[in-house]
Every structure is written in C-alpha cells, then in structure tokens.
Amino acid sequence: MKVAIIYTSKTGNTEELVFVLRDLFLRKKIEVCLFRVEQFPLQDLPAFDAVIIGTYTWRDGEIPVEMLALYRAFETADVKHIVTGVVGTGDSCYPHFCGAVDGFRDMLYVQSHLSATLKIEVALQSKDYERCRGFVDKLWKSLNK
C-alpha cells in the first residue's frame, strides 16, 4: 500500500499537523512517504493508493500558490482510484476559515475517492489529537474496503 502526505507550511503549524498524522499511520503499520509539495514528483501521483494533502490557507481563503500545480494534477490525472484526505490549519477570524481545505475538498470529491477532511484552528492543541486519530481511522477504513 502506497500512501503519500504532500504538504506546504508557512508557519510550521501545518507541518506539525502532517507529522502527527504520519506517526499515527505508522502506528497502524502503514508506510507513509512524506513530501513537501515542491519535492513531490507530480507524474507519480497515480501510483499512490492514498494521498493526504496538508495546506495552510492564504489570504482570504485561497489555496497557496505552491499548491496549485498539485491541484491541477489531481484535475487532469487518472486518480479516481486514489483515497484522499485533506487537512489544514487556519485562523477562524477570517471569513473563509481554512478555505484552502474547502477548495481541495470540493475538487477531490469529484476527482478521487475523498475520505476525510480536518481543519485545525491555528495550531494543534491537545483536544485536536483525537480528531487526528479519527481522520486516520477514516482513511484506514476507506483503504481497507
């Protein structure tokens, strides 16, 4: 089973989140390849069984520019078989809290087998770890159907 977590992080909050998710997958004996988005070979996207996208939200709900090539790759590649999830961090003081997560979610729902989403207020808090476990459990169940 090939699982990738592809992410970008501006302040380190999203990076911390994806590292926690990676560790939770490893506890389930699922090997995960972790990529910063600029290091991910887009042509390899269809080779994965599952892809988790981790992103912060830019400005007023926008997908960060460095994530746009990945977004387009999902729109154009044959990825219907891929189980996907999207996670992100954001600040609810903005009108479109974690808008980049919503943007990816809507596209992945059409292009792939979207399993789960997770939005974190700014940075991980102790209460968020149970939500992270729930996210991983949902993906795990989708992979084993």
MORA-V192256 format. One record per backbone hydrogen bond with DSSP energy under -0.5 kcal/mol. CO is the residue of the C=O (numbers start at 1). NH is the residue of the N-H. If there is no record, write none. Layout:
# MORA-V192256
co->(CO & CO)
nh->(NH & NH)
This chain:
# MORA-V192256
co->(1 & 2 & 2 & 3 & 4 & 4 & 5 & 6 & 7 & 12 & 13 & 14 & 15 & 16 & 17 & 18 & 19 & 20 & 21 & 22 & 23 & 24 & 25 & 25 & 26 & 29 & 31 & 32 & 33 & 33 & 35 & 36 & 36 & 37 & 40 & 41 & 42 & 44 & 45 & 49 & 50 & 51 & 52 & 53 & 54 & 55 & 56 & 58 & 59 & 62 & 64 & 65 & 67 & 68 & 69 & 70 & 71 & 72 & 73 & 77 & 79 & 82 & 83 & 84 & 84 & 85 & 86 & 87 & 88 & 89 & 90 & 90 & 91 & 95 & 96 & 98 & 98 & 99 & 100 & 101 & 102 & 103 & 104 & 105 & 106 & 107 & 107 & 108 & 112 & 113 & 116 & 118 & 120 & 120 & 121 & 125 & 125 & 126 & 127 & 128 & 129 & 130 & 131 & 132 & 133 & 134 & 135 & 136 & 137 & 138 & 139 & 140 & 142)
nh->(3 & 49 & 50 & 33 & 6 & 52 & 35 & 54 & 37 & 16 & 17 & 18 & 19 & 20 & 21 & 22 & 23 & 24 & 25 & 26 & 27 & 28 & 28 & 30 & 29 & 31 & 3 & 34 & 5 & 35 & 7 & 39 & 40 & 40 & 42 & 44 & 45 & 47 & 48 & 83 & 4 & 85 & 6 & 87 & 8 & 89 & 64 & 62 & 61 & 58 & 67 & 68 & 71 & 72 & 73 & 74 & 75 & 76 & 77 & 79 & 82 & 113 & 51 & 115 & 116 & 53 & 118 & 55 & 120 & 57 & 92 & 122 & 94 & 97 & 99 & 101 & 102 & 103 & 104 & 105 & 106 & 107 & 108 & 109 & 110 & 110 & 111 & 112 & 114 & 84 & 86 & 88 & 90 & 122 & 123 & 128 & 129 & 129 & 131 & 132 & 133 & 134 & 135 & 136 & 137 & 138 & 139 & 140 & 141 & 142 & 143 & 144 & 145)
